[in-house]
Amino acid sequence: MQDTLVIWDWDGTIIDNMQTGMSALADMAKKFGLSAPSLADAKNVMTTLKAPYWDQFGKDWEIYGRYFLERFKYHSNVHD
């Protein structure tokens, strides 16, 4: 049996991924017809997916959050 270690570095402690987050948020905003996110929005999101930024989406925040994570993964792979 092989053990797997997953290191979750969401907020730039090990790797600065703020640009990846900004790109993913910009994609999400474009897809759903939202205004472009600010750097403050990105910092808020990179802290936690249940941050105040997501409150604007109400009970459907998970739909937006899933799309954001999908785009974050895409931009992470593009920039590797």
C-alpha positions in Angstrom: 0.0 0.0 0.0 1.4 3.4 -1.0 0.8 6.4 1.3 -0.1 9.7 -0.3 0.8 13.1 1.1 -1.2 16.1 0.0 0.0 19.6 0.8 -2.7 22.2 0.4 -1.0 25.6 -0.1 -3.9 27.8 -0.9 -2.8 31.2 0.3 0.8 31.6 -1.0 2.6 30.3 2.1 4.8 28.0 -0.1 4.0 29.1 -3.6 2.7 32.4 -4.8 -0.5 31.5 -6.7 -2.3 34.8 -6.5 -2.1 35.3 -10.2 -3.7 31.9 -10.8 -6.5 32.8 -8.4 -7.0 36.2 -10.2 -7.2 34.4 -13.6 -9.7 31.8 -12.3 -11.8 34.6 -10.8 -11.7 36.6 -14.0 -12.8 33.5 -15.9 -15.7 32.9 -13.5 -16.8 36.6 -13.6 -16.8 36.5 -17.4 -18.8 33.2 -17.6 -21.4 34.4 -15.2 -21.6 38.1 -16.3 -20.1 39.5 -13.1 -17.9 42.5 -12.7 -14.1 41.9 -12.8 -12.7 40.8 -9.4 -10.3 43.1 -7.6 -7.1 42.1 -5.9 -8.9 42.4 -2.6 -11.5 39.9 -3.9 -8.8 37.5 -4.9 -7.1 37.8 -1.5 -10.4 37.1 0.1 -11.1 34.0 -1.9 -7.6 32.7 -1.5 -8.2 32.8 2.3 -11.2 30.4 2.2 -13.9 29.4 -0.3 -16.5 30.4 2.3 -15.2 33.9 2.5 -17.5 37.0 2.3 -16.8 37.2 -1.5 -19.0 34.2 -2.0 -22.0 35.7 -0.1 -23.1 37.6 -3.2 -24.0 34.2 -4.8 -26.4 33.2 -2.0 -27.4 29.5 -1.8 -25.8 28.9 -5.3 -22.3 29.8 -4.2 -21.1 26.2 -4.7 -21.9 26.4 -8.5 -19.6 29.5 -8.8 -17.1 27.9 -6.4 -16.8 24.7 -8.4 -16.3 26.7 -11.6 -13.6 28.8 -9.9 -11.8 25.6 -8.7 -12.0 24.1 -12.2 -10.5 27.3 -13.7 -7.9 27.5 -10.9 -6.8 23.9 -11.8 -6.7 24.9 -15.5 -4.5 28.0 -14.8 -2.3 26.0 -12.4 -1.5 23.5 -15.2 -1.0 26.2 -17.8 1.6 28.0 -15.6 3.5 24.9 -14.6 
